[in-house]
Amino acid sequence: MSPRPEPTWWPAWCKPKRSTARQPLRRIGIAGGDTSRHAAQALQLWGLSYITTICPGVTLSSAHSADPSRHGLELMLKGGQMGGTDLFERLLGTA
């Protein structure tokens, strides 16, 4: 299966190919239901595996991709009003 083409409407600063080419990413937190969906598509992921729960309704997952630079990337995809004010600190392990 060939990877999906990258959406053309993404601004240059958030295109995954540009950010992962400069420095490998290990963990990403994305807020917003639609934004999370678009980001997962742009990252050309074919699946996610559960790692742990960060807080009620928000999980940390491991990405599966044909692209080795994205395979194993840890993702927090947060939608709506899920998570508290310290959610991103929890993601980084500083809360």
Biopython code that builds the backbone (N, CA, C, O; Angstrom):
import numpy as np
from Bio.PDB.StructureBuilder import StructureBuilder

atoms = [
    (1, "MET", "N", (0.845, -1.169, 0.000)),
    (1, "MET", "CA", (0.000, 0.000, 0.000)),
    (1, "MET", "C", (0.894, 1.237, 0.000)),
    (1, "MET", "O", (1.784, 1.359, 0.842)),
    (2, "SER", "N", (0.669, 2.133, -0.916)),
    (2, "SER", "CA", (1.487, 3.341, -0.987)),
    (2, "SER", "C", (0.961, 4.380, 0.004)),
    (2, "SER", "O", (-0.237, 4.424, 0.288)),
    (3, "PRO", "N", (1.877, 5.229, 0.537)),
    (3, "PRO", "CA", (1.441, 6.257, 1.489)),
    (3, "PRO", "C", (0.494, 7.258, 0.849)),
    (3, "PRO", "O", (0.546, 7.508, -0.356)),
    (4, "ARG", "N", (-0.368, 7.821, 1.675)),
    (4, "ARG", "CA", (-1.292, 8.849, 1.192)),
    (4, "ARG", "C", (-0.519, 10.118, 0.863)),
    (4, "ARG", "O", (0.478, 10.423, 1.517)),
    (5, "PRO", "N", (-0.968, 10.857, -0.140)),
    (5, "PRO", "CA", (-0.306, 12.139, -0.406)),
    (5, "PRO", "C", (-0.558, 13.117, 0.731)),
    (5, "PRO", "O", (-1.613, 13.089, 1.366)),
    (6, "GLU", "N", (0.400, 13.965, 0.977)),
    (6, "GLU", "CA", (0.282, 14.965, 2.032)),
    (6, "GLU", "C", (-0.728, 16.032, 1.620)),
    (6, "GLU", "O", (-0.694, 16.493, 0.479)),
    (7, "PRO", "N", (-1.638, 16.443, 2.532)),
    (7, "PRO", "CA", (-2.604, 17.488, 2.179)),
    (7, "PRO", "C", (-1.900, 18.765, 1.741)),
    (7, "PRO", "O", (-0.881, 19.143, 2.318)),
    (8, "THR", "N", (-2.429, 19.417, 0.744)),
    (8, "THR", "CA", (-1.805, 20.639, 0.235)),
    (8, "THR", "C", (-2.181, 21.864, 1.053)),
    (8, "THR", "O", (-1.535, 22.904, 0.925)),
    (9, "TRP", "N", (-3.216, 21.769, 1.896)),
    (9, "TRP", "CA", (-3.673, 22.924, 2.652)),
    (9, "TRP", "C", (-2.928, 23.115, 3.962)),
    (9, "TRP", "O", (-3.187, 24.093, 4.662)),
    (10, "TRP", "N", (-2.005, 22.213, 4.327)),
    (10, "TRP", "CA", (-1.255, 22.373, 5.575)),
    (10, "TRP", "C", (-0.238, 23.494, 5.437)),
    (10, "TRP", "O", (0.457, 23.556, 4.422)),
    (11, "PRO", "N", (-0.122, 24.391, 6.427)),
    (11, "PRO", "CA", (0.930, 25.411, 6.370)),
    (11, "PRO", "C", (2.304, 24.740, 6.418)),
    (11, "PRO", "O", (2.444, 23.639, 6.950)),
    (12, "ALA", "N", (3.295, 25.396, 5.871)),
    (12, "ALA", "CA", (4.645, 24.825, 5.788)),
    (12, "ALA", "C", (5.202, 24.442, 7.156)),
    (12, "ALA", "O", (5.922, 23.449, 7.264)),
    (13, "TRP", "N", (4.886, 25.213, 8.211)),
    (13, "TRP", "CA", (5.475, 24.945, 9.517)),
    (13, "TRP", "C", (4.956, 23.675, 10.171)),
    (13, "TRP", "O", (5.579, 23.184, 11.113)),
    (14, "CYS", "N", (3.837, 23.125, 9.706)),
    (14, "CYS", "CA", (3.311, 21.932, 10.359)),
    (14, "CYS", "C", (3.330, 20.705, 9.462)),
    (14, "CYS", "O", (2.752, 19.680, 9.822)),
    (15, "LYS", "N", (3.969, 20.777, 8.320)),
    (15, "LYS", "CA", (4.060, 19.601, 7.470)),
    (15, "LYS", "C", (5.022, 18.607, 8.113)),
    (15, "LYS", "O", (6.178, 18.947, 8.364)),
    (16, "PRO", "N", (4.565, 17.388, 8.384)),
    (16, "PRO", "CA", (5.393, 16.409, 9.090)),
    (16, "PRO", "C", (6.729, 16.126, 8.416)),
    (16, "PRO", "O", (7.727, 15.933, 9.112)),
    (17, "LYS", "N", (6.785, 16.094, 7.094)),
    (17, "LYS", "CA", (8.044, 15.791, 6.422)),
    (17, "LYS", "C", (9.113, 16.823, 6.756)),
    (17, "LYS", "O", (10.291, 16.486, 6.874)),
    (18, "ARG", "N", (8.705, 18.070, 6.907)),
    (18, "ARG", "CA", (9.675, 19.114, 7.222)),
    (18, "ARG", "C", (10.149, 19.019, 8.670)),
    (18, "ARG", "O", (11.346, 19.142, 8.931)),
    (19, "SER", "N", (9.246, 18.803, 9.604)),
    (19, "SER", "CA", (9.641, 18.790, 11.004)),
    (19, "SER", "C", (10.429, 17.532, 11.357)),
    (19, "SER", "O", (11.404, 17.628, 12.102)),
    (20, "THR", "N", (10.051, 16.368, 10.858)),
    (20, "THR", "CA", (10.764, 15.148, 11.205)),
    (20, "THR", "C", (12.090, 15.037, 10.475)),
    (20, "THR", "O", (12.972, 14.303, 10.919)),
    (21, "ALA", "N", (12.255, 15.753, 9.357)),
    (21, "ALA", "CA", (13.512, 15.703, 8.628)),
    (21, "ALA", "C", (14.608, 16.455, 9.392)),
    (21, "ALA", "O", (15.778, 16.084, 9.306)),
    (22, "ARG", "N", (14.245, 17.506, 10.138)),
    (22, "ARG", "CA", (15.234, 18.298, 10.862)),
    (22, "ARG", "C", (15.724, 17.610, 12.124)),
    (22, "ARG", "O", (16.925, 17.559, 12.392)),
    (23, "GLN", "N", (14.796, 17.090, 12.883)),
    (23, "GLN", "CA", (15.130, 16.421, 14.131)),
    (23, "GLN", "C", (14.054, 15.383, 14.393)),
    (23, "GLN", "O", (12.865, 15.700, 14.349)),
    (24, "PRO", "N", (14.455, 14.142, 14.666)),
    (24, "PRO", "CA", (13.446, 13.109, 14.901)),
    (24, "PRO", "C", (12.549, 13.454, 16.087)),
    (24, "PRO", "O", (13.025, 13.893, 17.134)),
    (25, "LEU", "N", (11.265, 13.251, 15.908)),
    (25, "LEU", "CA", (10.302, 13.474, 16.979)),
    (25, "LEU", "C", (10.015, 12.149, 17.665)),
    (25, "LEU", "O", (9.955, 11.110, 17.008)),
    (26, "ARG", "N", (9.838, 12.174, 18.985)),
    (26, "ARG", "CA", (9.494, 10.958, 19.714)),
    (26, "ARG", "C", (8.077, 11.005, 20.247)),
    (26, "ARG", "O", (7.433, 9.967, 20.399)),
    (27, "ARG", "N", (7.581, 12.216, 20.533)),
    (27, "ARG", "CA", (6.255, 12.342, 21.135)),
    (27, "ARG", "C", (5.624, 13.654, 20.667)),
    (27, "ARG", "O", (6.272, 14.700, 20.632)),
    (28, "ILE", "N", (4.324, 13.564, 20.303)),
    (28, "ILE", "CA", (3.580, 14.732, 19.849)),
    (28, "ILE", "C", (2.236, 14.760, 20.567)),
    (28, "ILE", "O", (1.586, 13.726, 20.716)),
    (29, "GLY", "N", (1.824, 15.933, 21.008)),
    (29, "GLY", "CA", (0.491, 16.141, 21.558)),
    (29, "GLY", "C", (-0.292, 17.048, 20.631)),
    (29, "GLY", "O", (0.162, 18.144, 20.300)),
    (30, "ILE", "N", (-1.463, 16.603, 20.209)),
    (30, "ILE", "CA", (-2.279, 17.375, 19.276)),
    (30, "ILE", "C", (-3.655, 17.583, 19.899)),
    (30, "ILE", "O", (-4.317, 16.626, 20.301)),
    (31, "ALA", "N", (-4.076, 18.842, 19.975)),
    (31, "ALA", "CA", (-5.364, 19.174, 20.575)),
    (31, "ALA", "C", (-6.371, 19.519, 19.496)),
    (31, "ALA", "O", (-6.059, 20.229, 18.539)),
    (32, "GLY", "N", (-7.579, 19.010, 19.661)),
    (32, "GLY", "CA", (-8.666, 19.276, 18.717)),
    (32, "GLY", "C", (-9.022, 18.018, 17.957)),
    (32, "GLY", "O", (-8.152, 17.385, 17.359)),
    (33, "GLY", "N", (-10.279, 17.654, 17.975)),
    (33, "GLY", "CA", (-10.720, 16.422, 17.316)),
    (33, "GLY", "C", (-10.444, 16.404, 15.825)),
    (33, "GLY", "O", (-9.812, 15.474, 15.322)),
    (34, "ASP", "N", (-10.909, 17.419, 15.113)),
    (34, "ASP", "CA", (-10.659, 17.477, 13.670)),
    (34, "ASP", "C", (-9.183, 17.653, 13.378)),
    (34, "ASP", "O", (-8.655, 17.047, 12.446)),
    (35, "THR", "N", (-8.511, 18.480, 14.169)),
    (35, "THR", "CA", (-7.071, 18.698, 13.990)),
    (35, "THR", "C", (-6.315, 17.393, 14.179)),
    (35, "THR", "O", (-5.399, 17.094, 13.413)),
    (36, "SER", "N", (-6.683, 16.613, 15.186)),
    (36, "SER", "CA", (-6.038, 15.321, 15.429)),
    (36, "SER", "C", (-6.209, 14.384, 14.235)),
    (36, "SER", "O", (-5.265, 13.713, 13.818)),
    (37, "ARG", "N", (-7.416, 14.350, 13.695)),
    (37, "ARG", "CA", (-7.686, 13.489, 12.536)),
    (37, "ARG", "C", (-6.847, 13.912, 11.341)),
    (37, "ARG", "O", (-6.243, 13.074, 10.672)),
    (38, "HIS", "N", (-6.809, 15.206, 11.073)),
    (38, "HIS", "CA", (-6.017, 15.699, 9.939)),
    (38, "HIS", "C", (-4.524, 15.444, 10.148)),
    (38, "HIS", "O", (-3.814, 15.101, 9.203)),
    (39, "ALA", "N", (-4.052, 15.613, 11.378)),
    (39, "ALA", "CA", (-2.637, 15.379, 11.665)),
    (39, "ALA", "C", (-2.273, 13.914, 11.459)),
    (39, "ALA", "O", (-1.231, 13.612, 10.877)),
    (40, "ALA", "N", (-3.118, 13.004, 11.929)),
    (40, "ALA", "CA", (-2.849, 11.572, 11.732)),
    (40, "ALA", "C", (-2.817, 11.229, 10.251)),
    (40, "ALA", "O", (-1.989, 10.426, 9.822)),
    (41, "GLN", "N", (-3.700, 11.821, 9.470)),
    (41, "GLN", "CA", (-3.684, 11.593, 8.018)),
    (41, "GLN", "C", (-2.423, 12.164, 7.391)),
    (41, "GLN", "O", (-1.807, 11.516, 6.544)),
    (42, "ALA", "N", (-2.030, 13.362, 7.792)),
    (42, "ALA", "CA", (-0.844, 13.995, 7.229)),
    (42, "ALA", "C", (0.428, 13.239, 7.598)),
    (42, "ALA", "O", (1.392, 13.237, 6.833)),
    (43, "LEU", "N", (0.436, 12.602, 8.757)),
    (43, "LEU", "CA", (1.584, 11.800, 9.164)),
    (43, "LEU", "C", (1.641, 10.456, 8.436)),
    (43, "LEU", "O", (2.617, 9.717, 8.561)),
    (44, "GLN", "N", (0.602, 10.151, 7.686)),
    (44, "GLN", "CA", (0.509, 8.922, 6.891)),
    (44, "GLN", "C", (0.639, 7.677, 7.770)),
    (44, "GLN", "O", (1.430, 6.773, 7.501)),
    (45, "LEU", "N", (-0.169, 7.670, 8.830)),
    (45, "LEU", "CA", (-0.197, 6.532, 9.745)),
    (45, "LEU", "C", (-1.207, 5.509, 9.255)),
    (45, "LEU", "O", (-2.238, 5.868, 8.686)),
    (46, "TRP", "N", (-0.910, 4.234, 9.478)),
    (46, "TRP", "CA", (-1.894, 3.212, 9.129)),
    (46, "TRP", "C", (-2.531, 2.604, 10.374)),
    (46, "TRP", "O", (-3.455, 1.797, 10.266)),
    (47, "GLY", "N", (-2.042, 2.986, 11.560)),
    (47, "GLY", "CA", (-2.656, 2.467, 12.771)),
    (47, "GLY", "C", (-2.048, 3.071, 14.026)),
    (47, "GLY", "O", (-1.008, 3.728, 13.976)),
    (48, "LEU", "N", (-2.715, 2.837, 15.154)),
    (48, "LEU", "CA", (-2.254, 3.276, 16.462)),
    (48, "LEU", "C", (-2.412, 2.130, 17.449)),
    (48, "LEU", "O", (-3.355, 1.345, 17.352)),
    (49, "SER", "N", (-1.489, 2.035, 18.399)),
    (49, "SER", "CA", (-1.588, 1.062, 19.479)),
    (49, "SER", "C", (-1.593, 1.802, 20.811)),
    (49, "SER", "O", (-0.823, 2.740, 21.015)),
    (50, "TYR", "N", (-2.462, 1.375, 21.707)),
    (50, "TYR", "CA", (-2.599, 1.979, 23.031)),
    (50, "TYR", "C", (-1.322, 1.773, 23.845)),
    (50, "TYR", "O", (-0.774, 0.671, 23.888)),
    (51, "ILE", "N", (-0.849, 2.856, 24.497)),
    (51, "ILE", "CA", (0.277, 2.761, 25.425)),
    (51, "ILE", "C", (-0.221, 2.925, 26.855)),
    (51, "ILE", "O", (-0.015, 2.051, 27.696)),
    (52, "THR", "N", (-0.886, 4.065, 27.128)),
    (52, "THR", "CA", (-1.370, 4.343, 28.478)),
    (52, "THR", "C", (-2.416, 5.451, 28.443)),
    (52, "THR", "O", (-2.603, 6.119, 27.426)),
    (53, "THR", "N", (-3.087, 5.629, 29.562)),
    (53, "THR", "CA", (-4.036, 6.733, 29.720)),
    (53, "THR", "C", (-3.321, 7.883, 30.416)),
    (53, "THR", "O", (-2.739, 7.696, 31.484)),
    (54, "ILE", "N", (-3.361, 9.066, 29.824)),
    (54, "ILE", "CA", (-2.731, 10.244, 30.419)),
    (54, "ILE", "C", (-3.659, 10.849, 31.468)),
    (54, "ILE", "O", (-3.216, 11.242, 32.547)),
    (55, "CYS", "N", (-4.940, 10.920, 31.145)),
    (55, "CYS", "CA", (-5.986, 11.361, 32.060)),
    (55, "CYS", "C", (-7.295, 10.823, 31.486)),
    (55, "CYS", "O", (-7.308, 10.365, 30.344)),
    (56, "PRO", "N", (-8.389, 10.862, 32.233)),
    (56, "PRO", "CA", (-9.639, 10.310, 31.715)),
    (56, "PRO", "C", (-10.000, 10.877, 30.330)),
    (56, "PRO", "O", (-10.108, 12.089, 30.149)),
    (57, "GLY", "N", (-10.179, 9.983, 29.380)),
    (57, "GLY", "CA", (-10.563, 10.366, 28.034)),
    (57, "GLY", "C", (-9.423, 10.714, 27.094)),
    (57, "GLY", "O", (-9.663, 11.010, 25.924)),
    (58, "VAL", "N", (-8.178, 10.686, 27.583)),
    (58, "VAL", "CA", (-7.019, 11.037, 26.751)),
    (58, "VAL", "C", (-5.971, 9.941, 26.891)),
    (58, "VAL", "O", (-5.525, 9.629, 27.996)),
    (59, "THR", "N", (-5.585, 9.361, 25.761)),
    (59, "THR", "CA", (-4.597, 8.287, 25.797)),
    (59, "THR", "C", (-3.328, 8.666, 25.035)),
    (59, "THR", "O", (-3.318, 9.580, 24.211)),
    (60, "LEU", "N", (-2.274, 7.940, 25.337)),
    (60, "LEU", "CA", (-1.019, 8.024, 24.596)),
    (60, "LEU", "C", (-0.949, 6.760, 23.752)),
    (60, "LEU", "O", (-1.137, 5.654, 24.260)),
    (61, "SER", "N", (-0.677, 6.927, 22.466)),
    (61, "SER", "CA", (-0.646, 5.799, 21.534)),
    (61, "SER", "C", (0.672, 5.764, 20.783)),
    (61, "SER", "O", (1.364, 6.775, 20.669)),
    (62, "SER", "N", (1.007, 4.604, 20.279)),
    (62, "SER", "CA", (2.186, 4.423, 19.438)),
    (62, "SER", "C", (1.736, 4.335, 17.983)),
    (62, "SER", "O", (0.837, 3.564, 17.647)),
    (63, "ALA", "N", (2.372, 5.133, 17.123)),
    (63, "ALA", "CA", (1.990, 5.199, 15.714)),
    (63, "ALA", "C", (2.590, 4.053, 14.915)),
    (63, "ALA", "O", (3.690, 3.579, 15.199)),
    (64, "HIS", "N", (1.837, 3.618, 13.906)),
    (64, "HIS", "CA", (2.321, 2.618, 12.953)),
    (64, "HIS", "C", (2.314, 3.263, 11.574)),
    (64, "HIS", "O", (1.296, 3.790, 11.126)),
    (65, "SER", "N", (3.460, 3.213, 10.912)),
    (65, "SER", "CA", (3.597, 3.844, 9.611)),
    (65, "SER", "C", (4.609, 3.079, 8.775)),
    (65, "SER", "O", (5.524, 2.453, 9.310)),
    (66, "ALA", "N", (4.441, 3.132, 7.476)),
    (66, "ALA", "CA", (5.431, 2.542, 6.570)),
    (66, "ALA", "C", (6.710, 3.377, 6.572)),
    (66, "ALA", "O", (7.768, 2.885, 6.179)),
    (67, "ASP", "N", (6.624, 4.625, 7.007)),
    (67, "ASP", "CA", (7.780, 5.512, 7.078)),
    (67, "ASP", "C", (8.505, 5.268, 8.402)),
    (67, "ASP", "O", (7.935, 5.541, 9.458)),
    (68, "PRO", "N", (9.732, 4.767, 8.382)),
    (68, "PRO", "CA", (10.442, 4.451, 9.619)),
    (68, "PRO", "C", (10.624, 5.651, 10.557)),
    (68, "PRO", "O", (10.736, 5.464, 11.768)),
    (69, "SER", "N", (10.655, 6.873, 10.023)),
    (69, "SER", "CA", (10.821, 8.044, 10.886)),
    (69, "SER", "C", (9.561, 8.344, 11.693)),
    (69, "SER", "O", (9.616, 9.091, 12.670)),
    (70, "ARG", "N", (8.438, 7.773, 11.296)),
    (70, "ARG", "CA", (7.170, 8.009, 12.004)),
    (70, "ARG", "C", (6.694, 6.777, 12.767)),
    (70, "ARG", "O", (5.890, 6.899, 13.692)),
    (71, "HIS", "N", (7.172, 5.604, 12.398)),
    (71, "HIS", "CA", (6.770, 4.373, 13.070)),
    (71, "HIS", "C", (7.292, 4.402, 14.516)),
    (71, "HIS", "O", (8.483, 4.612, 14.747)),
    (72, "GLY", "N", (6.403, 4.193, 15.466)),
    (72, "GLY", "CA", (6.766, 4.214, 16.880)),
    (72, "GLY", "C", (6.631, 5.573, 17.535)),
    (72, "GLY", "O", (6.824, 5.698, 18.744)),
    (73, "LEU", "N", (6.301, 6.601, 16.751)),
    (73, "LEU", "CA", (6.072, 7.933, 17.293)),
    (73, "LEU", "C", (4.937, 7.863, 18.306)),
    (73, "LEU", "O", (3.909, 7.239, 18.041)),
    (74, "GLU", "N", (5.110, 8.492, 19.457)),
    (74, "GLU", "CA", (4.065, 8.494, 20.474)),
    (74, "GLU", "C", (3.169, 9.706, 20.262)),
    (74, "GLU", "O", (3.649, 10.833, 20.135)),
    (75, "LEU", "N", (1.854, 9.462, 20.224)),
    (75, "LEU", "CA", (0.876, 10.506, 19.942)),
    (75, "LEU", "C", (-0.165, 10.611, 21.037)),
    (75, "LEU", "O", (-0.694, 9.608, 21.515)),
    (76, "MET", "N", (-0.445, 11.837, 21.421)),
    (76, "MET", "CA", (-1.604, 12.128, 22.247)),
    (76, "MET", "C", (-2.540, 12.915, 21.336)),
    (76, "MET", "O", (-2.218, 14.027, 20.916)),
    (77, "LEU", "N", (-3.686, 12.338, 21.037)),
    (77, "LEU", "CA", (-4.681, 12.995, 20.202)),
    (77, "LEU", "C", (-5.856, 13.353, 21.099)),
    (77, "LEU", "O", (-6.593, 12.472, 21.541)),
    (78, "LYS", "N", (-6.035, 14.640, 21.368)),
    (78, "LYS", "CA", (-7.028, 15.117, 22.328)),
    (78, "LYS", "C", (-8.152, 15.830, 21.599)),
    (78, "LYS", "O", (-7.907, 16.726, 20.791)),
    (79, "GLY", "N", (-9.356, 15.442, 21.880)),
    (79, "GLY", "CA", (-10.501, 16.105, 21.277)),
    (79, "GLY", "C", (-11.350, 16.802, 22.322)),
    (79, "GLY", "O", (-11.352, 16.424, 23.494)),
    (80, "GLY", "N", (-12.064, 17.815, 21.888)),
    (80, "GLY", "CA", (-13.039, 18.488, 22.740)),
    (80, "GLY", "C", (-12.487, 19.011, 24.042)),
    (80, "GLY", "O", (-11.388, 19.564, 24.095)),
    (81, "GLN", "N", (-13.267, 18.829, 25.092)),
    (81, "GLN", "CA", (-12.913, 19.358, 26.410)),
    (81, "GLN", "C", (-12.198, 18.321, 27.266)),
    (81, "GLN", "O", (-12.209, 18.431, 28.492)),
    (82, "MET", "N", (-11.585, 17.329, 26.660)),
    (82, "MET", "CA", (-10.927, 16.268, 27.409)),
    (82, "MET", "C", (-9.612, 16.774, 28.011)),
    (82, "MET", "O", (-8.887, 17.548, 27.387)),
    (83, "GLY", "N", (-9.323, 16.325, 29.224)),
    (83, "GLY", "CA", (-8.065, 16.684, 29.881)),
    (83, "GLY", "C", (-8.158, 17.982, 30.650)),
    (83, "GLY", "O", (-8.965, 18.860, 30.344)),
    (84, "GLY", "N", (-7.312, 18.079, 31.655)),
    (84, "GLY", "CA", (-7.288, 19.274, 32.489)),
    (84, "GLY", "C", (-6.255, 20.277, 32.012)),
    (84, "GLY", "O", (-5.668, 20.137, 30.939)),
    (85, "THR", "N", (-6.047, 21.300, 32.842)),
    (85, "THR", "CA", (-5.112, 22.361, 32.474)),
    (85, "THR", "C", (-3.656, 21.885, 32.473)),
    (85, "THR", "O", (-2.795, 22.540, 31.886)),
    (86, "ASP", "N", (-3.374, 20.758, 33.120)),
    (86, "ASP", "CA", (-2.000, 20.240, 33.170)),
    (86, "ASP", "C", (-1.771, 19.098, 32.174)),
    (86, "ASP", "O", (-0.803, 18.350, 32.304)),
    (87, "LEU", "N", (-2.648, 18.963, 31.191)),
    (87, "LEU", "CA", (-2.565, 17.837, 30.258)),
    (87, "LEU", "C", (-1.224, 17.767, 29.530)),
    (87, "LEU", "O", (-0.623, 16.695, 29.457)),
    (88, "PHE", "N", (-0.753, 18.873, 29.000)),
    (88, "PHE", "CA", (0.497, 18.837, 28.248)),
    (88, "PHE", "C", (1.702, 18.628, 29.170)),
    (88, "PHE", "O", (2.702, 18.044, 28.752)),
    (89, "GLU", "N", (1.618, 19.092, 30.403)),
    (89, "GLU", "CA", (2.676, 18.798, 31.379)),
    (89, "GLU", "C", (2.702, 17.296, 31.667)),
    (89, "GLU", "O", (3.776, 16.709, 31.802)),
    (90, "ARG", "N", (1.533, 16.675, 31.761)),
    (90, "ARG", "CA", (1.463, 15.225, 31.968)),
    (90, "ARG", "C", (2.076, 14.484, 30.780)),
    (90, "ARG", "O", (2.795, 13.499, 30.949)),
    (91, "LEU", "N", (1.777, 14.976, 29.578)),
    (91, "LEU", "CA", (2.330, 14.361, 28.369)),
    (91, "LEU", "C", (3.856, 14.386, 28.413)),
    (91, "LEU", "O", (4.513, 13.419, 28.029)),
    (92, "LEU", "N", (4.404, 15.487, 28.877)),
    (92, "LEU", "CA", (5.861, 15.633, 28.947)),
    (92, "LEU", "C", (6.466, 15.005, 30.183)),
    (92, "LEU", "O", (7.687, 14.940, 30.326)),
    (93, "GLY", "N", (5.594, 14.536, 31.091)),
    (93, "GLY", "CA", (6.075, 13.900, 32.313)),
    (93, "GLY", "C", (6.555, 14.887, 33.363)),
    (93, "GLY", "O", (7.361, 14.537, 34.225)),
    (94, "THR", "N", (6.059, 16.131, 33.295)),
    (94, "THR", "CA", (6.502, 17.158, 34.252)),
    (94, "THR", "C", (5.437, 17.512, 35.270)),
    (94, "THR", "O", (5.666, 18.377, 36.116)),
    (95, "ALA", "N", (4.253, 16.855, 35.214)),
    (95, "ALA", "CA", (3.186, 17.172, 36.170)),
    (95, "ALA", "C", (3.215, 16.221, 37.342)),
    (95, "ALA", "O", (2.390, 16.333, 38.249)),
]
sb = StructureBuilder()
sb.init_structure("model")
sb.init_model(0)
sb.init_chain("A")
sb.init_seg("    ")
for serial, (resi, resn, name, xyz) in enumerate(atoms, 1):
    if name == "N":
        sb.init_residue(resn, " ", resi, " ")
    sb.init_atom(name, np.array(xyz, "f"), 0.0, 1.0, " ", f" {name:<3s}", serial, name[0])
structure = sb.get_structure()
